[in-house]
């Protein structure tokens, strides 16, 4: 465990060093970055139902942000194509 009070939540996990790919790309090591990127509201949810609902909201808003970026990219590509 990693104790960080300046960024993110205090329940961060460190990735294990590995010399072989089967360990480096294991499910547990791949989930570390996702877990460490979650905000306090999601990590410290009071119940599993609460955790699930907060994760759905987080995923929904992340998708909305991605769609916004894609929309700006499409407008940019169309604009550059017109010039």
C-alpha positions as semicolon CSV with decimal commas, in nm:
position;residue;x (nm);y (nm);z (nm)
1;X;0,000;0,000;0,000
2;X;0,104;0,353;-0,068
3;X;0,014;0,638;0,164
4;X;-0,045;0,957;-0,031
5;X;-0,223;1,256;0,114
6;X;-0,142;1,502;-0,163
7;X;-0,294;1,325;-0,465
8;X;-0,597;1,103;-0,494
9;X;-0,711;0,869;-0,221
10;X;-0,506;0,714;0,059
11;X;-0,570;0,351;-0,045
12;X;-0,336;0,350;-0,345
13;X;-0,167;0,026;-0,445
14;X;0,184;-0,011;-0,586
15;X;0,250;-0,222;-0,891
16;X;0,469;-0,523;-0,833
17;X;0,792;-0,532;-1,030
18;X;0,820;-0,830;-1,260
19;X;1,073;-0,957;-1,508
20;X;0,828;-1,173;-1,700
21;X;0,530;-1,063;-1,908
22;X;0,286;-1,308;-1,754
23;X;0,318;-1,125;-1,422
24;X;0,346;-0,773;-1,567
25;X;0,026;-0,809;-1,771
26;X;-0,171;-1,004;-1,512
27;X;-0,520;-0,892;-1,417
28;X;-0,407;-0,767;-1,076
29;X;-0,129;-0,549;-1,217
30;X;-0,353;-0,409;-1,489
31;X;-0,617;-0,302;-1,235
32;X;-0,373;-0,102;-1,021
33;X;-0,377;0,208;-1,246
34;X;-0,757;0,208;-1,263
35;X;-0,792;0,173;-0,885
36;X;-0,536;0,447;-0,818
37;X;-0,713;0,686;-1,056
38;X;-1,049;0,664;-0,876
39;X;-1,160;0,957;-0,663
40;X;-1,240;0,951;-0,290
41;X;-1,616;0,928;-0,337
42;X;-1,586;0,599;-0,523
43;X;-1,312;0,442;-0,310
44;X;-1,475;0,519;0,024
45;X;-1,829;0,416;-0,073
46;X;-2,027;0,293;0,225
47;X;-2,175;-0,014;0,052
48;X;-2,135;-0,223;-0,261
49;X;-2,455;-0,078;-0,407
50;X;-2,325;0,272;-0,343
51;X;-1,991;0,179;-0,502
52;X;-2,164;0,043;-0,813
53;X;-2,380;0,352;-0,857
54;X;-2,083;0,586;-0,815
55;X;-1,880;0,382;-1,065
56;X;-2,165;0,402;-1,319
57;X;-2,183;0,779;-1,276
58;X;-1,806;0,807;-1,315
59;X;-1,807;0,594;-1,631
60;X;-2,100;0,791;-1,773
61;X;-1,930;1,127;-1,724
62;X;-1,601;0,993;-1,859
63;X;-1,780;0,878;-2,174
64;X;-1,945;1,218;-2,207
65;X;-1,606;1,386;-2,185
66;X;-1,464;1,149;-2,447
67;X;-1,758;1,220;-2,679
68;X;-1,695;1,593;-2,637
69;X;-1,330;1,547;-2,738
70;X;-1,432;1,337;-3,040
71;X;-1,683;1,603;-3,145
72;X;-1,416;1,875;-3,129
73;X;-1,177;1,653;-3,324
74;X;-1,435;1,594;-3,598
75;X;-1,505;1,968;-3,623
76;X;-1,130;2,033;-3,642
77;X;-1,078;1,772;-3,916
78;X;-1,368;1,911;-4,119
79;X;-1,235;2,265;-4,074
80;X;-0,880;2,167;-4,178
81;X;-1,023;1,981;-4,477
82;X;-1,205;2,295;-4,589
83;X;-0,894;2,514;-4,576
